[in-house]
Amino acid sequence: MRHGKKHNHLGRTTSHRKAMLANMASSLILHKRITTTLAKAKALRVYVEPIITKSKNDTTHSRRTVFSYLQDKEVVTILFREIAEKVATRPGGYTRIIKLNNRLGDNAEMALIELVDFNTIYGKDTEVKEEKKTTRRGRSKATAAPKVAEAKAEAAEEVAPAEEAPATEEPKGE
């Protein structure tokens, strides 16, 4: 039975687990992504998302509350300046967990946990997909016809100077 088991203890004492999660949260905020085991990543997500939510409200009380969890002034400053601005409109779900291959030494399930708004790879993909949607729409023949006519006119102008050049060269050869 699992009565009263609200979180994963991760095989550690309470003080060790709190210190480990605080250090991992600090690393996540500094580096925007970290690689760890899947169980630790899931525990870290539960730990760090309320802290990020608290950072949206920049008051002295919220700063002190966040500092009590993280215990690092520089990380708290980065959290309230950079991260809080990017996640201001997001209603939750600030982190993403991506499963990786198992670790070679002990075959532990590994995962990459990252801040969603700071991943440039996924951000670029969504922008490209939106552009493709606009280019895939069919054009009406009325708008396509003038473009074709302009292209033919430009091609004719390029061909005409090329024909004149040999004509001027022939008299020079005589």
MIMI-461035 format. One record per residue: residue in one letter; x negated, y, z negated of N, C-alpha, C, CB in turn. Coordinates in nm, 2 decimals, padded with zeros to 4 digits. Glycine has a CB too. Layout:
! MIMI-461035
A | X | Y | Z | X | Y | Z | X | Y | Z | X | Y | Z
...
! end
This chain:
! MIMI-461035
M | -00.08 | -00.12 | 00.00 | 00.00 | 00.00 | 00.00 | -00.09 | 00.12 | 00.00 | 00.09 | 00.00 | -00.12
R | -00.04 | 00.23 | 00.05 | -00.11 | 00.36 | 00.06 | -00.05 | 00.47 | -00.02 | -00.12 | 00.40 | 00.21
H | 00.00 | 00.44 | -00.13 | 00.06 | 00.54 | -00.22 | -00.04 | 00.65 | -00.26 | 00.12 | 00.48 | -00.34
G | 00.00 | 00.77 | -00.23 | -00.09 | 00.89 | -00.27 | -00.22 | 00.91 | -00.20 | -00.11 | 00.87 | -00.41
K | -00.24 | 00.84 | -00.09 | -00.36 | 00.85 | -00.01 | -00.34 | 00.96 | 00.10 | -00.40 | 00.71 | 00.05
K | -00.37 | 01.08 | 00.06 | -00.34 | 01.19 | 00.16 | -00.46 | 01.22 | 00.25 | -00.31 | 01.31 | 00.08
H | -00.58 | 01.19 | 00.21 | -00.69 | 01.22 | 00.30 | -00.80 | 01.11 | 00.29 | -00.75 | 01.35 | 00.26
N | -00.88 | 01.10 | 00.39 | -00.99 | 01.00 | 00.40 | -01.10 | 01.04 | 00.30 | -01.04 | 00.99 | 00.54
H | -01.14 | 00.96 | 00.21 | -01.25 | 00.99 | 00.12 | -01.38 | 00.98 | 00.18 | -01.24 | 00.90 | 00.00
L | -01.39 | 00.91 | 00.30 | -01.52 | 00.90 | 00.37 | -01.63 | 00.83 | 00.29 | -01.57 | 01.04 | 00.42
G | -01.59 | 00.75 | 00.19 | -01.69 | 00.67 | 00.12 | -01.78 | 00.76 | 00.03 | -01.78 | 00.59 | 00.21
R | -01.73 | 00.87 | -00.01 | -01.81 | 00.97 | -00.09 | -01.73 | 01.02 | -00.21 | -01.85 | 01.09 | 00.00
T | -01.81 | 01.07 | -00.31 | -01.74 | 01.13 | -00.42 | -01.68 | 01.26 | -00.38 | -01.84 | 01.16 | -00.54
T | -01.59 | 01.32 | -00.46 | -01.52 | 01.44 | -00.43 | -01.61 | 01.56 | -00.40 | -01.42 | 01.48 | -00.54
S | -01.71 | 01.58 | -00.49 | -01.80 | 01.69 | -00.47 | -01.89 | 01.67 | -00.35 | -01.89 | 01.70 | -00.59
H | -01.93 | 01.55 | -00.32 | -02.01 | 01.53 | -00.20 | -01.93 | 01.55 | -00.07 | -02.07 | 01.38 | -00.20
R | -01.80 | 01.50 | -00.07 | -01.72 | 01.52 | 00.04 | -01.69 | 01.67 | 00.07 | -01.59 | 01.44 | 00.02
K | -01.66 | 01.74 | -00.04 | -01.63 | 01.89 | -00.02 | -01.75 | 01.96 | 00.03 | -01.59 | 01.95 | -00.15
A | -01.87 | 01.93 | -00.02 | -01.99 | 01.99 | 00.03 | -02.02 | 01.96 | 00.17 | -02.11 | 01.95 | -00.06
M | -02.00 | 01.83 | 00.21 | -02.03 | 01.79 | 00.35 | -01.93 | 01.85 | 00.44 | -02.01 | 01.63 | 00.35
L | -01.80 | 01.86 | 00.41 | -01.71 | 01.93 | 00.49 | -01.73 | 02.08 | 00.51 | -01.56 | 01.90 | 00.44
A | -01.78 | 02.14 | 00.40 | -01.81 | 02.28 | 00.40 | -01.93 | 02.30 | 00.50 | -01.84 | 02.34 | 00.26
N | -02.03 | 02.22 | 00.49 | -02.15 | 02.23 | 00.58 | -02.11 | 02.20 | 00.72 | -02.26 | 02.13 | 00.53
M | -02.03 | 02.10 | 00.75 | -01.98 | 02.07 | 00.88 | -01.90 | 02.19 | 00.94 | -01.91 | 01.94 | 00.89
A | -01.81 | 02.25 | 00.86 | -01.73 | 02.36 | 00.90 | -01.82 | 02.48 | 00.94 | -01.63 | 02.40 | 00.79
S | -01.92 | 02.50 | 00.86 | -02.02 | 02.61 | 00.89 | -02.09 | 02.59 | 01.02 | -02.12 | 02.63 | 00.77
S | -02.13 | 02.46 | 01.04 | -02.20 | 02.43 | 01.16 | -02.11 | 02.45 | 01.28 | -02.25 | 02.29 | 01.16
L | -01.98 | 02.41 | 01.27 | -01.88 | 02.42 | 01.37 | -01.86 | 02.56 | 01.41 | -01.75 | 02.35 | 01.34
I | -01.85 | 02.65 | 01.31 | -01.83 | 02.79 | 01.33 | -01.95 | 02.86 | 01.40 | -01.79 | 02.86 | 01.20
L | -02.07 | 02.82 | 01.35 | -02.19 | 02.87 | 01.41 | -02.21 | 02.83 | 01.56 | -02.31 | 02.84 | 01.33
H | -02.20 | 02.70 | 01.58 | -02.24 | 02.64 | 01.71 | -02.12 | 02.62 | 01.80 | -02.31 | 02.51 | 01.69
K | -02.00 | 02.63 | 01.76 | -01.88 | 02.62 | 01.83 | -01.84 | 02.47 | 01.87 | -01.88 | 02.70 | 01.96
R | -01.94 | 02.38 | 01.85 | -01.91 | 02.24 | 01.88 | -02.02 | 02.16 | 01.81 | -01.90 | 02.21 | 02.03
I | -01.98 | 02.04 | 01.75 | -02.07 | 01.95 | 01.69 | -02.03 | 01.81 | 01.72 | -02.08 | 01.97 | 01.54
T | -02.13 | 01.72 | 01.71 | -02.11 | 01.58 | 01.74 | -02.12 | 01.51 | 01.60 | -02.21 | 01.52 | 01.84
T | -02.02 | 01.42 | 01.57 | -02.01 | 01.35 | 01.45 | -01.93 | 01.22 | 01.47 | -01.95 | 01.44 | 01.33
T | -01.91 | 01.15 | 01.36 | -01.83 | 01.03 | 01.37 | -01.68 | 01.07 | 01.38 | -01.85 | 00.94 | 01.25
L | -01.60 | 00.98 | 01.44 | -01.46 | 01.01 | 01.46 | -01.39 | 01.04 | 01.33 | -01.39 | 00.90 | 01.53
A | -01.41 | 00.96 | 01.22 | -01.35 | 00.98 | 01.10 | -01.38 | 01.12 | 01.04 | -01.39 | 00.87 | 01.00
K | -01.51 | 01.16 | 01.04 | -01.55 | 01.29 | 00.99 | -01.49 | 01.40 | 01.07 | -01.70 | 01.30 | 00.99
A | -01.48 | 01.38 | 01.20 | -01.42 | 01.49 | 01.29 | -01.27 | 01.51 | 01.25 | -01.43 | 01.45 | 01.44
K | -01.20 | 01.40 | 01.23 | -01.06 | 01.41 | 01.19 | -01.04 | 01.48 | 01.06 | -00.99 | 01.27 | 01.19
A | -01.13 | 01.44 | 00.96 | -01.13 | 01.51 | 00.83 | -01.17 | 01.66 | 00.84 | -01.22 | 01.43 | 00.73
L | -01.26 | 01.69 | 00.93 | -01.31 | 01.82 | 00.94 | -01.20 | 01.91 | 01.01 | -01.43 | 01.83 | 01.03
R | -01.12 | 01.85 | 01.10 | -01.01 | 01.93 | 01.16 | -00.91 | 01.97 | 01.06 | -00.94 | 01.85 | 01.27
V | -00.87 | 01.88 | 00.96 | -00.78 | 01.91 | 00.86 | -00.84 | 02.02 | 00.76 | -00.74 | 01.78 | 00.78
Y | -00.97 | 02.02 | 00.75 | -01.04 | 02.11 | 00.66 | -01.05 | 02.25 | 00.72 | -01.17 | 02.06 | 00.62
V | -01.09 | 02.26 | 00.85 | -01.13 | 02.39 | 00.91 | -01.01 | 02.46 | 00.97 | -01.23 | 02.36 | 01.01
E | -00.90 | 02.40 | 01.01 | -00.79 | 02.47 | 01.08 | -00.72 | 02.57 | 00.98 | -00.70 | 02.37 | 01.13
P | -00.69 | 02.53 | 00.86 | -00.64 | 02.63 | 00.76 | -00.73 | 02.75 | 00.74 | -00.60 | 02.56 | 00.63
I | -00.86 | 02.72 | 00.74 | -00.96 | 02.83 | 00.72 | -00.95 | 02.93 | 00.83 | -01.10 | 02.77 | 00.70
I | -00.94 | 02.88 | 00.96 | -00.93 | 02.96 | 01.07 | -00.80 | 03.04 | 01.07 | -00.94 | 02.88 | 01.20
T | -00.69 | 02.98 | 01.03 | -00.57 | 03.05 | 01.02 | -00.58 | 03.16 | 00.91 | -00.45 | 02.95 | 00.98
K | -00.65 | 03.14 | 00.81 | -00.67 | 03.24 | 00.70 | -00.75 | 03.35 | 00.75 | -00.73 | 03.18 | 00.58
S | -00.84 | 03.33 | 00.85 | -00.93 | 03.43 | 00.90 | -00.85 | 03.53 | 00.99 | -01.04 | 03.37 | 00.98
K | -00.73 | 03.50 | 01.04 | -00.66 | 03.59 | 01.12 | -00.62 | 03.72 | 01.04 | -00.53 | 03.52 | 01.17
N | -00.60 | 03.70 | 00.91 | -00.56 | 03.82 | 00.83 | -00.68 | 03.87 | 00.76 | -00.45 | 03.77 | 00.73
D | -00.74 | 03.97 | 00.81 | -00.87 | 04.02 | 00.76 | -00.85 | 04.11 | 00.64 | -00.95 | 04.10 | 00.87
T | -00.84 | 04.05 | 00.52 | -00.83 | 04.12 | 00.40 | -00.94 | 04.08 | 00.30 | -00.69 | 04.11 | 00.33
T | -00.96 | 04.15 | 00.20 | -01.06 | 04.11 | 00.10 | -01.03 | 03.98 | 00.04 | -01.08 | 04.22 | -00.01
H | -00.90 | 03.96 | 00.01 | -00.86 | 03.83 | -00.05 | -00.88 | 03.71 | 00.04 | -00.71 | 03.84 | -00.09
S | -00.84 | 03.73 | 00.17 | -00.86 | 03.61 | 00.26 | -01.01 | 03.59 | 00.28 | -00.79 | 03.64 | 00.39
R | -01.10 | 03.69 | 00.28 | -01.24 | 03.67 | 00.30 | -01.30 | 03.60 | 00.17 | -01.31 | 03.81 | 00.31
R | -01.25 | 03.63 | 00.06 | -01.30 | 03.56 | -00.06 | -01.25 | 03.42 | -00.07 | -01.25 | 03.64 | -00.19
T | -01.13 | 03.40 | -00.02 | -01.07 | 03.26 | -00.02 | -01.15 | 03.17 | 00.08 | -00.93 | 03.26 | 00.02
V | -01.18 | 03.23 | 00.19 | -01.26 | 03.15 | 00.29 | -01.40 | 03.13 | 00.24 | -01.26 | 03.23 | 00.43
F | -01.46 | 03.23 | 00.18 | -01.60 | 03.21 | 00.12 | -01.60 | 03.10 | 00.02 | -01.64 | 03.35 | 00.07
S | -01.49 | 03.09 | -00.06 | -01.49 | 02.98 | -00.16 | -01.50 | 02.84 | -00.09 | -01.37 | 02.99 | -00.25
Y | -01.45 | 02.83 | 00.03 | -01.46 | 02.70 | 00.10 | -01.59 | 02.69 | 00.17 | -01.35 | 02.69 | 00.20
L | -01.64 | 02.79 | 00.23 | -01.76 | 02.78 | 00.32 | -01.89 | 02.80 | 00.25 | -01.75 | 02.87 | 00.44
Q | -01.90 | 02.89 | 00.15 | -02.02 | 02.93 | 00.08 | -02.13 | 02.98 | 00.16 | -02.06 | 02.81 | 00.00
D | -02.10 | 03.06 | 00.27 | -02.21 | 03.11 | 00.35 | -02.16 | 03.25 | 00.41 | -02.24 | 03.02 | 00.47
K | -02.22 | 03.36 | 00.37 | -02.18 | 03.49 | 00.41 | -02.18 | 03.51 | 00.56 | -02.26 | 03.60 | 00.34
E | -02.29 | 03.47 | 00.62 | -02.30 | 03.49 | 00.77 | -02.19 | 03.42 | 00.84 | -02.44 | 03.44 | 00.81
V | -02.16 | 03.30 | 00.80 | -02.06 | 03.22 | 00.87 | -01.92 | 03.28 | 00.85 | -02.05 | 03.07 | 00.82
V | -01.90 | 03.34 | 00.73 | -01.77 | 03.41 | 00.71 | -01.76 | 03.53 | 00.80 | -01.76 | 03.45 | 00.56
T | -01.87 | 03.60 | 00.81 | -01.87 | 03.72 | 00.90 | -01.84 | 03.68 | 01.04 | -02.01 | 03.79 | 00.89
I | -01.91 | 03.58 | 01.09 | -01.88 | 03.53 | 01.23 | -01.74 | 03.49 | 01.25 | -01.98 | 03.41 | 01.27
L | -01.69 | 03.42 | 01.15 | -01.55 | 03.37 | 01.16 | -01.45 | 03.49 | 01.17 | -01.52 | 03.29 | 01.03
F | -01.47 | 03.59 | 01.09 | -01.37 | 03.70 | 01.09 | -01.39 | 03.80 | 01.20 | -01.38 | 03.78 | 00.96
R | -01.51 | 03.80 | 01.26 | -01.54 | 03.90 | 01.37 | -01.51 | 03.83 | 01.50 | -01.68 | 03.95 | 01.36
E | -01.57 | 03.72 | 01.53 | -01.57 | 03.66 | 01.67 | -01.45 | 03.57 | 01.68 | -01.69 | 03.59 | 01.70
I | -01.44 | 03.47 | 01.59 | -01.34 | 03.37 | 01.61 | -01.20 | 03.42 | 01.59 | -01.37 | 03.25 | 01.52
A | -01.18 | 03.50 | 01.49 | -01.05 | 03.55 | 01.46 | -00.99 | 03.63 | 01.57 | -01.05 | 03.63 | 01.33
E | -01.07 | 03.70 | 01.65 | -01.03 | 03.78 | 01.76 | -00.97 | 03.69 | 01.87 | -01.14 | 03.87 | 01.81
K | -01.05 | 03.58 | 01.90 | -01.01 | 03.49 | 02.01 | -00.88 | 03.41 | 01.98 | -01.12 | 03.40 | 02.04
V | -00.87 | 03.37 | 01.85 | -00.75 | 03.29 | 01.81 | -00.63 | 03.36 | 01.76 | -00.80 | 03.18 | 01.71
A | -00.64 | 03.50 | 01.77 | -00.53 | 03.58 | 01.72 | -00.39 | 03.55 | 01.77 | -00.56 | 03.73 | 01.74
T | -00.39 | 03.51 | 01.90 | -00.25 | 03.49 | 01.96 | -00.22 | 03.34 | 01.96 | -00.25 | 03.54 | 02.10
R | -00.31 | 03.25 | 01.92 | -00.29 | 03.11 | 01.92 | -00.22 | 03.07 | 01.79 | -00.42 | 03.03 | 01.93
P | -00.10 | 02.99 | 01.80 | -00.03 | 02.96 | 01.68 | -00.08 | 02.84 | 01.61 | 00.11 | 02.93 | 01.72
G | -00.19 | 02.78 | 01.64 | -00.25 | 02.67 | 01.58 | -00.33 | 02.58 | 01.68 | -00.14 | 02.58 | 01.51
G | -00.38 | 02.47 | 01.63 | -00.46 | 02.39 | 01.72 | -00.59 | 02.45 | 01.77 | -00.37 | 02.35 | 01.84
Y | -00.67 | 02.49 | 01.68 | -00.79 | 02.56 | 01.71 | -00.91 | 02.47 | 01.75 | -00.83 | 02.65 | 01.60
T | -00.90 | 02.34 | 01.72 | -01.01 | 02.25 | 01.75 | -00.96 | 02.14 | 01.84 | -01.06 | 02.19 | 01.62
R | -01.06 | 02.08 | 01.91 | -01.03 | 01.97 | 02.00 | -01.13 | 01.86 | 01.97 | -01.05 | 02.02 | 02.15
I | -01.08 | 01.74 | 01.96 | -01.17 | 01.62 | 01.93 | -01.17 | 01.54 | 02.06 | -01.11 | 01.54 | 01.81
I | -01.30 | 01.51 | 02.11 | -01.32 | 01.43 | 02.23 | -01.40 | 01.31 | 02.18 | -01.39 | 01.51 | 02.34
K | -01.34 | 01.19 | 02.21 | -01.42 | 01.07 | 02.18 | -01.53 | 01.05 | 02.27 | -01.32 | 00.95 | 02.18
L | -01.64 | 01.00 | 02.21 | -01.77 | 00.97 | 02.29 | -01.79 | 00.82 | 02.27 | -01.89 | 01.05 | 02.23
N | -01.91 | 00.78 | 02.33 | -01.95 | 00.64 | 02.32 | -01.99 | 00.61 | 02.18 | -02.06 | 00.61 | 02.42
N | -01.98 | 00.48 | 02.14 | -02.02 | 00.44 | 02.01 | -02.17 | 00.46 | 01.99 | -01.99 | 00.29 | 01.98
R | -02.21 | 00.49 | 01.86 | -02.35 | 00.51 | 01.83 | -02.43 | 00.38 | 01.84 | -02.36 | 00.57 | 01.68
L | -02.55 | 00.39 | 01.89 | -02.63 | 00.27 | 01.91 | -02.67 | 00.19 | 01.78 | -02.75 | 00.30 | 01.99
G | -02.70 | 00.27 | 01.68 | -02.75 | 00.20 | 01.56 | -02.65 | 00.11 | 01.49 | -02.81 | 00.30 | 01.47
D | -02.53 | 00.17 | 01.46 | -02.43 | 00.10 | 01.38 | -02.30 | 00.08 | 01.46 | -02.41 | 00.16 | 01.25
N | -02.29 | 00.12 | 01.58 | -02.17 | 00.11 | 01.66 | -02.06 | 00.19 | 01.61 | -02.13 | -00.04 | 01.67
A | -02.09 | 00.30 | 01.54 | -01.98 | 00.39 | 01.48 | -01.92 | 00.47 | 01.60 | -02.04 | 00.48 | 01.37
E | -01.79 | 00.49 | 01.58 | -01.72 | 00.57 | 01.68 | -01.76 | 00.71 | 01.67 | -01.56 | 00.56 | 01.67
M | -01.81 | 00.77 | 01.78 | -01.86 | 00.91 | 01.78 | -01.76 | 01.00 | 01.84 | -02.00 | 00.92 | 01.85
A | -01.76 | 01.13 | 01.81 | -01.67 | 01.22 | 01.86 | -01.73 | 01.36 | 01.87 | -01.53 | 01.23 | 01.78
L | -01.69 | 01.44 | 01.96 | -01.73 | 01.58 | 01.97 | -01.61 | 01.67 | 01.93 | -01.78 | 01.62 | 02.12
I | -01.63 | 01.75 | 01.83 | -01.53 | 01.84 | 01.78 | -01.57 | 01.98 | 01.82 | -01.50 | 01.83 | 01.63
E | -01.48 | 02.06 | 01.88 | -01.52 | 02.19 | 01.93 | -01.40 | 02.29 | 01.91 | -01.56 | 02.18 | 02.08
L | -01.44 | 02.41 | 01.91 | -01.33 | 02.52 | 01.90 | -01.28 | 02.54 | 02.04 | -01.39 | 02.65 | 01.85
V | -01.15 | 02.53 | 02.06 | -01.08 | 02.53 | 02.19 | -01.11 | 02.66 | 02.27 | -00.93 | 02.51 | 02.17
D | -01.10 | 02.77 | 02.20 | -01.12 | 02.90 | 02.28 | -01.26 | 02.93 | 02.32 | -01.06 | 03.01 | 02.19
F | -01.36 | 02.85 | 02.27 | -01.50 | 02.88 | 02.30 | -01.55 | 02.78 | 02.40 | -01.58 | 02.88 | 02.18
N | -01.47 | 02.70 | 02.46 | -01.52 | 02.61 | 02.56 | -01.50 | 02.67 | 02.70 | -01.44 | 02.47 | 02.55
T | -01.61 | 02.70 | 02.77 | -01.61 | 02.76 | 02.90 | -01.57 | 02.66 | 03.01 | -01.74 | 02.83 | 02.93
I | -01.60 | 02.54 | 02.99 | -01.58 | 02.44 | 03.09 | -01.43 | 02.42 | 03.12 | -01.64 | 02.30 | 03.05
Y | -01.35 | 02.40 | 03.02 | -01.20 | 02.39 | 03.04 | -01.14 | 02.52 | 03.08 | -01.14 | 02.33 | 02.91
G | -01.19 | 02.63 | 03.03 | -01.13 | 02.76 | 03.07 | -01.15 | 02.78 | 03.22 | -01.20 | 02.87 | 02.99
K | -01.26 | 02.75 | 03.28 | -01.29 | 02.77 | 03.42 | -01.20 | 02.68 | 03.50 | -01.43 | 02.75 | 03.46
D | -01.18 | 02.55 | 03.46 | -01.09 | 02.46 | 03.53 | -00.95 | 02.51 | 03.55 | -01.09 | 02.32 | 03.47
T | -00.90 | 02.57 | 03.44 | -00.76 | 02.61 | 03.45 | -00.75 | 02.73 | 03.54 | -00.71 | 02.65 | 03.31
E | -00.85 | 02.82 | 03.54 | -00.85 | 02.93 | 03.63 | -00.85 | 02.89 | 03.78 | -00.96 | 03.03 | 03.60
V | -00.94 | 02.79 | 03.81 | -00.95 | 02.74 | 03.95 | -00.82 | 02.68 | 03.99 | -01.07 | 02.64 | 03.96
K | -00.76 | 02.60 | 03.90 | -00.63 | 02.54 | 03.94 | -00.53 | 02.64 | 03.97 | -00.58 | 02.45 | 03.83
E | -00.52 | 02.75 | 03.90 | -00.42 | 02.85 | 03.93 | -00.45 | 02.92 | 04.07 | -00.42 | 02.96 | 03.82
E | -00.58 | 02.94 | 04.10 | -00.61 | 02.99 | 04.23 | -00.57 | 02.90 | 04.34 | -00.76 | 03.03 | 04.24
K | -00.59 | 02.77 | 04.32 | -00.56 | 02.67 | 04.42 | -00.41 | 02.67 | 04.45 | -00.61 | 02.53 | 04.38
K | -00.33 | 02.69 | 04.34 | -00.18 | 02.69 | 04.36 | -00.14 | 02.81 | 04.45 | -00.12 | 02.70 | 04.22
T | -00.21 | 02.92 | 04.44 | -00.17 | 03.03 | 04.52 | -00.21 | 03.01 | 04.66 | -00.23 | 03.16 | 04.46
T | -00.33 | 02.94 | 04.69 | -00.37 | 02.93 | 04.82 | -00.30 | 02.81 | 04.90 | -00.52 | 02.90 | 04.83
R | -00.24 | 02.72 | 04.82 | -00.17 | 02.61 | 04.89 | -00.03 | 02.65 | 04.94 | -00.16 | 02.50 | 04.79
R | 00.02 | 02.76 | 04.90 | 00.15 | 02.79 | 04.95 | 00.15 | 02.82 | 05.10 | 00.21 | 02.92 | 04.87
G | 00.25 | 02.78 | 05.17 | 00.25 | 02.80 | 05.31 | 00.27 | 02.94 | 05.35 | 00.36 | 02.71 | 05.38
R | 00.21 | 02.99 | 05.45 | 00.23 | 03.12 | 05.50 | 00.33 | 03.13 | 05.61 | 00.09 | 03.19 | 05.55
S | 00.40 | 03.23 | 05.62 | 00.50 | 03.24 | 05.73 | 00.42 | 03.27 | 05.86 | 00.60 | 03.36 | 05.70
K | 00.48 | 03.23 | 05.97 | 00.41 | 03.25 | 06.10 | 00.39 | 03.40 | 06.14 | 00.49 | 03.18 | 06.21
A | 00.48 | 03.48 | 06.09 | 00.46 | 03.62 | 06.12 | 00.34 | 03.68 | 06.05 | 00.59 | 03.70 | 06.07
T | 00.30 | 03.64 | 05.93 | 00.18 | 03.70 | 05.87 | 00.06 | 03.63 | 05.92 | 00.19 | 03.68 | 05.72
A | 00.07 | 03.50 | 05.97 | -00.05 | 03.43 | 06.02 | -00.08 | 03.48 | 06.16 | -00.02 | 03.28 | 06.02
A | 00.01 | 03.52 | 06.24 | -00.01 | 03.56 | 06.38 | -00.11 | 03.68 | 06.39 | 00.12 | 03.59 | 06.45
P | -00.09 | 03.79 | 06.32 | -00.18 | 03.90 | 06.33 | -00.32 | 03.86 | 06.29 | -00.13 | 04.02 | 06.25
K | -00.34 | 03.78 | 06.19 | -00.47 | 03.74 | 06.15 | -00.54 | 03.66 | 06.26 | -00.47 | 03.65 | 06.02
V | -00.47 | 03.57 | 06.33 | -00.52 | 03.50 | 06.44 | -00.56 | 03.59 | 06.55 | -00.42 | 03.39 | 06.49
A | -00.47 | 03.69 | 06.58 | -00.50 | 03.79 | 06.69 | -00.63 | 03.87 | 06.65 | -00.38 | 03.88 | 06.71
E | -00.64 | 03.91 | 06.53 | -00.76 | 03.98 | 06.49 | -00.89 | 03.90 | 06.50 | -00.75 | 04.03 | 06.34
A | -00.88 | 03.77 | 06.47 | -00.99 | 03.68 | 06.48 | -01.03 | 03.67 | 06.63 | -00.96 | 03.55 | 06.42
K | -00.93 | 03.66 | 06.72 | -00.96 | 03.64 | 06.86 | -01.03 | 03.77 | 06.91 | -00.84 | 03.61 | 06.94
A | -00.98 | 03.89 | 06.87 | -01.03 | 04.01 | 06.92 | -01.18 | 04.03 | 06.87 | -00.95 | 04.13 | 06.86
E | -01.21 | 03.99 | 06.75 | -01.35 | 04.00 | 06.70 | -01.44 | 03.90 | 06.78 | -01.35 | 03.96 | 06.55
A | -01.39 | 03.78 | 06.81 | -01.46 | 03.69 | 06.89 | -01.49 | 03.74 | 07.03 | -01.39 | 03.55 | 06.90
A | -01.39 | 03.81 | 07.09 | -01.41 | 03.87 | 07.22 | -01.51 | 03.98 | 07.22 | -01.27 | 03.92 | 07.28
E | -01.51 | 04.06 | 07.11 | -01.61 | 04.17 | 07.10 | -01.75 | 04.11 | 07.09 | -01.58 | 04.26 | 06.98
E | -01.77 | 04.00 | 07.02 | -01.90 | 03.94 | 07.00 | -01.95 | 03.88 | 07.13 | -01.90 | 03.83 | 06.89
V | -01.86 | 03.82 | 07.21 | -01.89 | 03.76 | 07.34 | -01.93 | 03.87 | 07.44 | -01.78 | 03.67 | 07.39
A | -01.86 | 03.98 | 07.45 | -01.88 | 04.09 | 07.54 | -02.02 | 04.14 | 07.54 | -01.78 | 04.20 | 07.53
P | -02.08 | 04.18 | 07.42 | -02.21 | 04.23 | 07.42 | -02.31 | 04.13 | 07.46 | -02.25 | 04.28 | 07.28
A | -02.29 | 04.00 | 07.44 | -02.38 | 03.89 | 07.48 | -02.38 | 03.88 | 07.63 | -02.34 | 03.76 | 07.41
E | -02.27 | 03.91 | 07.70 | -02.27 | 03.90 | 07.85 | -02.34 | 04.02 | 07.91 | -02.12 | 03.89 | 07.90
E | -02.33 | 04.14 | 07.84 | -02.40 | 04.26 | 07.90 | -02.55 | 04.25 | 07.88 | -02.35 | 04.38 | 07.83
A | -02.60 | 04.18 | 07.78 | -02.74 | 04.18 | 07.76 | -02.81 | 04.10 | 07.87 | -02.77 | 04.10 | 07.63
P | -02.76 | 03.99 | 07.92 | -02.83 | 03.92 | 08.03 | -02.82 | 04.01 | 08.16 | -02.77 | 03.79 | 08.06
A | -02.72 | 04.08 | 08.18 | -02.70 | 04.17 | 08.30 | -02.81 | 04.27 | 08.30 | -02.56 | 04.23 | 08.31
T | -02.84 | 04.33 | 08.19 | -02.95 | 04.44 | 08.19 | -03.09 | 04.37 | 08.20 | -02.94 | 04.52 | 08.06
E | -03.10 | 04.25 | 08.16 | -03.23 | 04.19 | 08.17 | -03.27 | 04.15 | 08.32 | -03.24 | 04.07 | 08.08
E | -03.17 | 04.12 | 08.40 | -03.19 | 04.07 | 08.53 | -03.26 | 04.18 | 08.62 | -03.07 | 04.03 | 08.60
P | -03.21 | 04.30 | 08.61 | -03.28 | 04.41 | 08.69 | -03.42 | 04.43 | 08.65 | -03.20 | 04.54 | 08.68
K | -03.45 | 04.41 | 08.52 | -03.59 | 04.43 | 08.47 | -03.68 | 04.32 | 08.53 | -03.59 | 04.42 | 08.32
G | -03.62 | 04.20 | 08.56 | -03.70 | 04.09 | 08.61 | -03.74 | 04.11 | 08.75 | -03.63 | 03.96 | 08.59
E | -03.67 | 04.20 | 08.83 | -03.69 | 04.21 | 08.97 | -03.81 | 04.29 | 09.01 | -03.58 | 04.27 | 09.04
! end
